[in-house]
Amino acid sequence: MRNRPRPPRTGPLLPWTTIRAGARRRRERPVEPSRFGPRDLLSESVAGILQRPARSALTALGTVLGVGTFVAVLGLTATTSSQIDSRFNALSATEVGVEDTGGERPEFVPDAFPADADRRVERLNGVRAAGVYWPVRLRPDERVGAVPPGTGGGDTGERTQVIAASPGVLAAAGPHLAQGRTFDAYHDRRGENVAVIGSGLAARLGISTLETAPAVFVGDRAFTVIGIVDDVRRKADLLLSVVVPRTTAERIWGGPQDGQRAKMLISTRLGAARQIAAEAALALDPAHPEYFRAVPPPDPRALRGDVTSDLDQLFLLLAAICLVIGAVGIANTTLVAVLERTGEIGLRRALGARGRHITAQFLTESGALGALGGLVGTGLGAVTVVAMAVVHDWTPVIHPLTVVVAPLVGLATGVLAGLYPAWRASRVEPAEALRR
């Protein structure tokens, strides 16, 4: 077979050096940088979130609950701490105690308080109620019971305290009566054998009603129970004592004995305690005010601080647990989304997306869901604090820093929860993903 003639060359031959130089230039051409900018990242993340709205809502729900609980817990902690402070302040700013110091009197006077001590102090501006009291020293054979001694039964089984008090003591203590009433100036002036007891002592004595005019026996002396107290604002030992009028105790047992001295309890208006403490001794005995010492109760700062600190630590722990639960929910849902979107991830990788692009997209999605959940949770937490304060008639207290930080906490929670799923998505091989 004859060889066909080759067609003539139409152009000039390129030298071999020129061909090698062109190939070298093509090899050395710089790789074009990625054009996956912030705008593309944001649009793709929003599209990924809106593609499955129900799943995105459930993913954000964990952050909503976590951040909402975080804000609500911190707000309720601040609110309750404020209430505790106000209760402590109200108690310490409205109570004054007066003690009989004895002064430089040559003889021992067990009860230096005048008979009209209540009225003298109550005339001071800012005093609500005032009264003199002391514990009665009973003989060894005198015990408190519901029936006379020797008849069997009715004994409390222990040495119950008997307190002699003027009518102002019960008024200053702020009692809450379950039944009956407290004795007044009439009973005190006449030295009536009446008594007021606490509900705990009444239960031990078997006294459940005052309709039958029950009596309490101290030794062989009967005292008609005219009132049962179930709570007091001050001087809680009154709930476990038999309180009798001051003049009745003086008639039966005499005044304070064996080194005992009478005391006075004063209830004041808010903020007047220190003023009353400075004026009480002079009102009781203008000639010898040194016989008395008025002492406002110390501010229980240590106790108040311990209570507030314990509440803060407990509530912060609860808030942290809620945030961890929310983070676990976001991580779980995001990881499931990665498994469901394996084909989409493989297609993106096949079209040129790099691992860092996939990582950034999933981190942006989880961070956006966390920030959205943080905003919604902050609003719900603030509403919860206000609602609880309104129900309990409190003043709601929410620190501004809590409201500012809470959405950022949601954002950080979403980003941290999405780290592993995003890393897992960036490791997907395109060929394997497309094969699935």
Legacy VTK file of the C-alpha trace (Angstrom):
# vtk DataFile Version 3.0
C-alpha trace
ASCII
DATASET POLYDATA
POINTS 436 float
0.000 0.000 0.000
1.335 3.288 -0.972
1.659 5.869 1.801
-0.518 8.879 1.466
1.367 12.146 1.257
1.332 14.269 4.396
-0.502 17.559 4.135
1.765 20.519 3.930
2.329 22.528 7.133
0.478 25.807 7.038
2.301 27.575 9.877
5.776 27.970 11.153
7.180 25.354 13.489
7.396 26.379 17.161
10.745 25.737 18.704
10.850 23.176 21.536
12.020 25.787 24.015
8.881 27.831 23.418
6.647 24.842 24.103
8.426 24.076 27.391
8.193 27.693 28.514
4.386 27.712 27.924
3.965 24.542 29.939
6.067 25.995 32.737
3.911 29.146 32.790
0.772 27.071 33.010
2.205 25.109 35.940
3.325 28.214 37.772
-0.001 30.037 37.347
-1.285 30.882 40.891
-4.356 29.105 42.153
-7.347 31.373 42.132
-8.472 32.155 45.702
-11.847 31.011 47.011
-14.756 33.274 46.288
-16.911 31.876 49.159
-17.200 35.190 50.981
-19.123 36.212 54.111
-22.216 37.095 52.085
-22.271 33.664 50.433
-21.656 32.009 53.781
-24.570 33.855 55.383
-26.956 33.145 52.513
-26.088 29.442 52.415
-26.489 29.146 56.192
-29.877 30.865 56.125
-30.964 28.600 53.285
-29.824 25.553 55.253
-31.785 26.697 58.315
-34.963 27.509 56.383
-34.765 24.325 54.350
-35.998 22.334 57.361
-37.782 24.835 59.642
-39.216 22.244 62.023
-35.810 20.724 62.731
-34.253 24.166 63.075
-36.945 25.170 65.590
-36.344 22.029 67.639
-32.605 22.684 67.510
-33.060 26.233 68.786
-35.509 25.041 71.454
-32.667 23.618 73.527
-30.954 27.007 73.627
-34.255 28.778 74.310
-34.863 26.595 77.354
-31.255 26.799 78.522
-30.825 30.564 78.161
-34.383 31.245 79.358
-33.754 29.228 82.487
-30.390 30.960 82.885
-31.988 34.427 82.789
-34.974 33.390 84.921
-32.779 31.752 87.549
-30.424 34.714 87.811
-33.347 37.146 87.883
-35.209 35.172 90.543
-31.982 34.908 92.540
-31.524 38.683 92.475
-35.204 39.207 93.298
-35.263 36.780 96.229
-31.957 38.128 97.520
-33.456 41.608 97.482
-36.469 40.325 99.419
-34.207 38.608 101.963
-32.229 41.818 102.422
-35.402 43.837 102.899
-36.768 41.342 105.437
-33.534 41.386 107.430
-33.386 45.173 107.221
-37.015 45.535 108.297
-36.435 43.253 111.279
-33.213 44.933 112.401
-34.555 48.446 111.854
-37.798 48.028 113.829
-36.737 46.305 117.062
-35.030 47.626 120.188
-34.224 45.786 123.405
-33.767 47.526 126.765
-31.851 45.864 129.607
-31.757 46.754 133.281
-28.057 47.193 134.014
-28.501 47.881 137.733
-26.383 51.018 137.522
-24.662 52.065 140.784
-27.625 51.358 143.054
-26.521 50.221 146.522
-29.337 47.673 146.832
-30.407 44.999 144.400
-33.612 45.978 142.626
-34.697 43.070 140.432
-37.258 45.066 138.443
-36.251 48.684 137.989
-38.778 49.270 135.232
-41.587 51.521 136.457
-45.155 50.210 136.500
-46.078 52.466 133.601
-42.956 51.623 131.542
-45.085 50.628 128.556
-46.847 53.982 128.373
-43.647 55.981 128.933
-41.869 54.403 125.992
-44.919 54.275 123.730
-45.183 58.067 123.980
-41.904 58.352 122.048
-42.346 59.230 118.401
-41.801 56.149 116.237
-42.721 53.484 118.826
-45.466 51.034 117.894
-45.548 48.917 121.058
-43.355 48.230 124.096
-43.501 45.894 127.069
-41.516 44.496 130.015
-40.917 40.761 130.490
-38.828 38.239 132.403
-38.781 34.438 132.767
-40.450 33.182 135.932
-38.318 30.893 138.100
-40.599 28.030 139.147
-40.073 25.744 142.106
-38.967 22.170 141.385
-42.450 20.823 142.170
-44.200 23.293 139.871
-44.789 21.881 136.429
-47.036 22.954 133.574
-49.963 20.705 132.734
-53.547 20.659 131.510
-54.934 19.278 134.800
-54.010 19.858 138.434
-50.956 17.953 139.709
-51.669 14.593 141.362
-54.695 13.809 139.187
-52.643 12.006 136.515
-51.973 12.932 132.892
-51.918 16.280 131.237
-48.263 17.086 131.998
-46.053 18.360 129.171
-43.304 15.992 130.315
-40.707 18.782 130.482
-39.979 22.044 132.225
-42.093 24.494 130.228
-41.072 28.114 130.582
-43.427 30.661 132.102
-42.894 34.279 131.040
-44.238 37.269 132.913
-45.039 40.025 130.440
-46.835 43.306 130.268
-49.465 43.637 127.513
-47.079 45.568 125.292
-44.752 42.571 124.917
-47.315 40.547 122.974
-48.139 43.561 120.812
-44.441 44.207 120.100
-43.821 40.549 119.251
-46.297 40.789 116.350
-48.273 37.617 117.086
-50.554 35.805 114.677
-53.401 34.350 116.682
-54.868 30.984 115.776
-57.661 31.416 118.341
-58.736 33.896 120.984
-56.944 37.098 121.929
-54.046 38.403 123.990
-54.451 39.860 127.466
-54.666 43.649 127.777
-54.188 46.415 130.361
-57.392 45.360 132.172
-56.053 41.847 132.875
-52.682 43.277 133.872
-54.146 45.896 136.177
-56.375 43.388 137.982
-53.777 40.600 138.089
-56.061 38.092 136.361
-55.050 34.423 136.125
-55.068 34.295 132.345
-52.481 32.978 129.900
-51.551 33.022 126.241
-49.763 29.929 124.875
-48.215 28.845 121.596
-49.862 26.392 119.250
-47.114 23.799 119.804
-47.587 23.864 123.564
-51.361 23.764 123.114
-51.050 20.616 120.992
-48.875 18.924 123.655
-51.420 19.833 126.313
-54.317 18.572 124.235
-55.948 22.006 123.912
-57.580 22.301 120.494
-60.320 24.873 121.109
-61.057 27.782 123.438
-64.815 27.303 123.386
-64.645 25.181 126.545
-62.490 27.754 128.384
-59.523 25.407 128.934
-57.014 26.067 131.686
-53.293 25.569 132.070
-52.036 24.560 135.515
-48.697 25.840 136.770
-48.302 23.747 139.875
-51.714 23.867 141.531
-52.669 27.277 140.096
-55.006 27.416 137.116
-54.673 29.987 134.343
-57.471 30.350 131.845
-56.169 30.168 128.270
-57.570 33.137 126.366
-55.371 32.969 123.264
-53.352 30.526 121.150
-50.536 31.994 119.035
-49.245 30.106 115.995
-46.564 32.579 114.855
-44.701 35.707 115.970
-42.447 38.150 114.147
-40.131 38.570 117.142
-39.173 36.619 120.236
-39.973 33.143 118.958
-39.554 31.550 122.410
-43.037 32.847 123.248
-44.458 30.031 121.111
-43.159 27.424 123.577
-43.993 29.350 126.753
-46.914 30.173 128.981
-47.223 33.967 128.953
-49.000 35.468 131.984
-49.583 39.120 132.958
-46.751 40.909 134.714
-48.776 41.838 137.827
-50.092 38.276 138.135
-46.557 36.891 138.151
-45.454 39.465 140.725
-48.387 38.546 142.981
-47.714 34.791 142.796
-43.945 34.449 142.341
-42.627 37.955 142.915
-40.324 39.802 140.572
-37.175 38.507 138.887
-35.101 36.367 141.274
-31.566 35.041 141.714
-29.783 37.679 139.708
-32.382 37.840 136.960
-33.333 41.217 135.594
-36.326 42.310 133.584
-36.029 43.391 129.972
-38.122 45.446 127.573
-39.060 44.680 123.978
-39.825 47.682 121.744
-41.311 47.590 118.264
-40.677 50.727 116.204
-41.543 52.116 112.834
-39.103 51.468 110.018
-35.866 53.410 110.518
-36.660 54.678 114.010
-34.834 51.983 115.979
-31.604 53.907 116.610
-33.443 57.043 117.600
-35.619 55.107 120.083
-32.526 53.333 121.431
-31.018 56.737 122.264
-34.197 58.038 123.952
-35.646 54.974 125.730
-33.468 55.079 128.872
-34.211 58.739 129.461
-37.956 58.140 129.002
-37.944 55.290 131.535
-36.068 57.159 134.274
-35.114 60.777 133.570
-33.172 60.975 136.851
-31.104 57.835 136.296
-30.981 56.879 132.626
-27.773 54.981 133.350
-29.847 52.245 134.974
-30.931 51.082 131.525
-29.167 50.192 128.339
-31.034 50.222 125.034
-29.559 47.932 122.401
-30.818 47.796 118.803
-30.334 44.305 117.378
-27.162 43.925 115.328
-27.457 43.755 111.579
-27.175 40.031 110.699
-24.916 40.678 107.729
-23.071 37.375 108.026
-26.290 35.341 108.083
-27.815 37.379 105.293
-24.659 37.009 103.196
-24.556 33.245 103.754
-28.199 32.815 102.748
-27.774 34.951 99.626
-24.534 33.188 98.668
-26.105 29.754 99.037
-29.043 30.781 96.842
-26.715 32.234 94.201
-24.587 29.090 94.029
-27.604 26.782 93.856
-29.334 28.767 91.124
-26.146 29.226 89.106
-25.619 25.465 89.188
-29.167 24.922 87.923
-28.632 27.473 85.151
-25.361 25.807 84.097
-27.067 22.405 83.963
-29.802 23.840 81.740
-27.203 25.365 79.407
-25.353 22.053 79.147
-28.609 20.284 78.296
-29.308 22.881 75.604
-25.792 22.487 74.164
-26.145 18.704 74.021
-29.461 19.123 72.214
-27.928 21.436 69.616
-24.935 19.135 69.091
-27.159 16.075 68.681
-29.521 17.749 66.222
-26.659 19.282 64.214
-24.893 15.922 63.993
-28.088 14.313 62.714
-28.330 17.116 60.135
-24.778 16.324 58.968
-25.690 12.676 58.457
-28.856 13.618 56.580
-27.045 16.104 54.336
-24.131 13.858 53.385
-25.131 13.913 49.719
-25.356 17.701 49.721
-21.959 17.981 51.394
-20.417 15.597 48.844
-21.876 17.572 45.949
-20.468 20.813 47.353
-17.066 19.199 47.766
-17.212 17.845 44.206
-17.999 21.326 42.890
-14.944 22.781 44.599
-15.965 23.574 48.178
-13.181 22.963 50.636
-13.297 21.514 54.114
-13.063 24.919 55.766
-16.047 26.120 53.739
-18.177 23.242 54.996
-16.953 23.831 58.563
-17.742 27.534 58.408
-21.223 26.872 57.006
-22.240 24.429 59.741
-20.700 26.565 62.494
-22.600 29.575 61.170
-25.855 27.604 61.150
-25.421 26.324 64.712
-24.248 29.742 65.922
-27.240 31.480 64.311
-29.632 29.002 65.920
-27.891 29.477 69.269
-28.076 33.290 69.030
-31.755 33.164 68.016
-32.506 30.806 70.871
-30.571 33.090 73.224
-32.644 36.124 72.227
-35.946 34.284 72.599
-34.812 32.672 75.851
-33.750 36.041 77.278
-37.196 37.466 76.599
-38.973 34.458 78.110
-36.709 34.499 81.169
-37.352 38.198 81.800
-41.118 37.672 81.445
-40.927 34.781 83.931
-39.128 36.923 86.521
-41.661 39.748 86.174
-44.603 37.343 86.373
-43.279 35.689 89.532
-42.642 39.081 91.113
-46.180 40.237 90.314
-47.718 37.058 91.747
-45.778 37.365 95.025
-46.005 41.183 95.179
-42.215 41.554 94.929
-40.031 44.049 93.116
-38.489 42.312 90.062
-34.699 42.641 89.906
-32.765 41.718 86.750
-29.177 42.842 86.347
-28.646 44.616 82.988
-25.472 42.596 82.428
-27.542 39.402 82.505
-29.781 40.639 79.687
-26.757 41.690 77.607
-24.711 38.534 78.168
-27.528 35.977 77.779
-27.804 36.166 73.926
-24.002 35.971 73.693
-24.140 32.885 75.903
-26.643 31.391 73.452
-24.327 32.206 70.528
-21.324 30.671 72.287
-23.370 27.604 73.211
-24.438 27.124 69.584
-20.898 27.513 68.237
-19.395 25.125 70.788
-22.155 22.605 70.211
-21.547 22.741 66.453
-17.766 22.230 66.548
-17.787 18.439 66.314
-20.608 18.168 63.751
-18.899 20.813 61.592
-15.577 18.985 61.808
-17.366 15.752 60.956
-18.940 17.385 57.906
-15.593 18.729 56.694
-14.163 15.179 56.726
-16.750 13.805 54.302
-15.122 12.464 51.114
-16.869 13.636 47.933
-16.751 10.288 46.131
-18.031 8.353 49.147
-20.775 10.908 49.785
-21.981 10.843 46.153
-21.911 7.031 46.169
-24.271 7.029 49.180
LINES 1 437
436 0 1 2 3 4 5 6 7 8 9 10 11 12 13 14 15 16 17 18 19 20 21 22 23 24 25 26 27 28 29 30 31 32 33 34 35 36 37 38 39 40 41 42 43 44 45 46 47 48 49 50 51 52 53 54 55 56 57 58 59 60 61 62 63 64 65 66 67 68 69 70 71 72 73 74 75 76 77 78 79 80 81 82 83 84 85 86 87 88 89 90 91 92 93 94 95 96 97 98 99 100 101 102 103 104 105 106 107 108 109 110 111 112 113 114 115 116 117 118 119 120 121 122 123 124 125 126 127 128 129 130 131 132 133 134 135 136 137 138 139 140 141 142 143 144 145 146 147 148 149 150 151 152 153 154 155 156 157 158 159 160 161 162 163 164 165 166 167 168 169 170 171 172 173 174 175 176 177 178 179 180 181 182 183 184 185 186 187 188 189 190 191 192 193 194 195 196 197 198 199 200 201 202 203 204 205 206 207 208 209 210 211 212 213 214 215 216 217 218 219 220 221 222 223 224 225 226 227 228 229 230 231 232 233 234 235 236 237 238 239 240 241 242 243 244 245 246 247 248 249 250 251 252 253 254 255 256 257 258 259 260 261 262 263 264 265 266 267 268 269 270 271 272 273 274 275 276 277 278 279 280 281 282 283 284 285 286 287 288 289 290 291 292 293 294 295 296 297 298 299 300 301 302 303 304 305 306 307 308 309 310 311 312 313 314 315 316 317 318 319 320 321 322 323 324 325 326 327 328 329 330 331 332 333 334 335 336 337 338 339 340 341 342 343 344 345 346 347 348 349 350 351 352 353 354 355 356 357 358 359 360 361 362 363 364 365 366 367 368 369 370 371 372 373 374 375 376 377 378 379 380 381 382 383 384 385 386 387 388 389 390 391 392 393 394 395 396 397 398 399 400 401 402 403 404 405 406 407 408 409 410 411 412 413 414 415 416 417 418 419 420 421 422 423 424 425 426 427 428 429 430 431 432 433 434 435
